[in-house]
Amino acid sequence: MKSKLKFIVPIIVLALVGLKMTVLKAAPVKVEPPNVKGEVYVIPTPFLLNIEGGKFAKISVGLIFEKGHSALGEAAASVGAPAVQAASAEAAPVKPPDGYGVLPQEALVRSIVTDVVTGVPASMLTSAEGRQKLGKRIVKRLHHETDTHVAEVFFIDVVVQ
């Protein structure tokens, strides 16, 4: 029995040392923070707008909601969570009109985007800096005039003629 222990104990010690050197000494996994901090929502129907100089622009617009908010969360907040639960228990959800998404104040959002972009020079839409300025103007108006919690507005597709 003692002769068997002479072999078993060193094997167990070597196994534990090997385990410590490989598994327990592994580098900790780094968790990268997300690049986009919030839900992305794309307004389903593109905008066709008049801009400066008799030209027109066709743009698609997306929203990034502030952390903790979403398009569906905005829907629940605008009606009230208990009312949403009661409504969903009693009847099927209300379908938005064609061309509109699930965002309850989407018509207001579309109106603000239209107001801000209509009449701008084509150069604002064709340059990254110009689009960023327009996005910031839209966000500012959204905060003042709607109940949506939008952190950023971005332009997905832009065509100017």
C-alpha positions in Angstrom: 0.0 0.0 0.0 2.8 2.4 0.9 4.5 1.7 -2.4 1.4 2.7 -4.3 1.2 6.0 -2.3 4.8 6.8 -3.3 3.5 6.9 -6.9 0.1 8.4 -6.4 1.0 11.4 -4.3 3.7 12.8 -6.7 1.3 12.3 -9.6 -1.5 14.2 -7.8 1.0 17.0 -6.9 2.2 17.3 -10.5 -1.4 17.4 -11.7 -2.2 20.2 -9.3 0.9 22.2 -10.2 0.1 21.7 -13.9 -3.5 22.8 -13.3 -2.4 25.9 -11.4 0.1 26.9 -14.2 -2.4 26.5 -17.1 -6.0 27.1 -15.9 -5.6 29.2 -12.9 -2.9 31.5 -14.3 -4.8 32.2 -17.5 -5.2 35.9 -18.3 -8.5 37.4 -17.4 -10.9 38.0 -20.2 -11.3 41.6 -21.1 -14.8 42.7 -21.8 -14.9 45.4 -24.5 -17.5 48.1 -23.9 -20.0 48.4 -26.7 -19.4 50.9 -29.4 -23.1 51.8 -29.6 -24.6 52.6 -26.2 -28.3 52.3 -26.8 -30.9 50.8 -29.1 -30.8 51.6 -32.8 -34.1 52.3 -34.5 -34.5 53.0 -38.2 -37.5 55.1 -39.3 -39.1 52.8 -41.8 -40.0 55.3 -44.6 -37.4 57.5 -46.1 -37.8 61.3 -46.4 -38.1 63.1 -49.7 -37.3 66.8 -49.0 -36.8 70.0 -50.8 -33.4 71.6 -50.1 -31.7 74.8 -51.1 -31.4 75.7 -54.8 -34.5 73.9 -56.0 -32.8 70.5 -55.4 -34.3 67.6 -53.4 -32.9 65.0 -51.1 -34.0 61.5 -50.2 -32.7 60.5 -46.8 -33.1 57.5 -44.5 -32.8 58.4 -40.8 -31.9 56.3 -37.7 -32.1 57.0 -34.0 -30.0 55.8 -31.2 -32.0 55.9 -28.0 -30.4 56.9 -24.7 -29.2 53.9 -22.5 -32.2 52.3 -20.9 -34.7 53.4 -23.5 -36.0 51.8 -26.7 -38.6 52.2 -29.3 -40.8 49.6 -27.6 -39.9 51.1 -24.2 -41.1 54.5 -25.5 -44.3 52.9 -26.5 -44.8 51.5 -23.1 -43.9 54.7 -21.4 -46.2 56.8 -23.5 -49.2 54.8 -22.6 -48.2 53.7 -19.1 -47.0 50.2 -18.3 -50.2 49.0 -16.5 -52.3 50.2 -19.4 -50.1 48.4 -21.9 -50.3 45.2 -20.0 -54.1 45.5 -19.7 -54.5 46.3 -23.4 -52.3 43.4 -24.4 -54.3 41.1 -22.3 -57.6 42.3 -23.7 -56.9 42.9 -27.4 -54.3 42.6 -30.1 -51.8 45.5 -30.3 -52.7 48.5 -32.4 -50.9 48.4 -35.8 -49.4 51.7 -36.8 -50.3 53.2 -40.2 -48.4 52.1 -43.3 -44.9 53.6 -43.4 -44.7 54.1 -39.7 -42.8 52.0 -37.2 -43.6 51.2 -33.5 -42.4 54.5 -32.1 -45.5 56.3 -30.7 -44.4 59.8 -31.5 -42.9 58.9 -34.9 -45.1 61.5 -36.7 -43.6 64.2 -34.5 -40.1 62.9 -35.1 -40.7 62.9 -38.8 -42.0 66.5 -38.6 -38.9 67.7 -36.8 -36.5 66.0 -39.2 -38.4 67.5 -42.1 -38.3 71.0 -40.5 -34.6 70.8 -39.8 -33.5 69.4 -43.2 -35.8 71.3 -45.5 -34.0 74.2 -47.2 -30.5 73.3 -46.1 -27.7 73.5 -48.7 -26.8 70.3 -50.4 -23.3 70.5 -48.9 -24.7 69.9 -45.4 -26.1 66.6 -46.5 -23.1 65.5 -48.6 -20.5 66.1 -45.9 -20.0 64.1 -42.7 -19.6 67.3 -40.7 -22.8 68.8 -42.1 -24.8 65.6 -41.3 -23.5 65.6 -37.8 -24.6 69.2 -37.3 -28.0 68.4 -38.6 -28.2 65.4 -36.4 -27.4 67.5 -33.3 -30.0 70.0 -34.2 -32.6 67.3 -34.6 -31.7 65.7 -31.2 -32.0 69.1 -29.5 -35.5 69.7 -31.0 -36.5 66.1 -30.1 -35.6 66.7 -26.5 -37.6 70.0 -26.4 -40.6 68.9 -28.3 -41.2 65.2 -27.8 -41.0 62.6 -25.1 -38.5 60.4 -27.0 -35.2 59.8 -25.3 -32.9 60.0 -28.3 -29.1 60.3 -27.9 -28.1 60.5 -31.5 -29.7 60.9 -35.0 -27.8 59.5 -38.0 -28.3 59.5 -41.7 -28.2 56.0 -43.3 -28.8 56.8 -47.0 -28.5 60.3 -48.6 -29.3 61.1 -52.2 -29.2 64.7 -53.4 -30.3 65.8 -56.9 
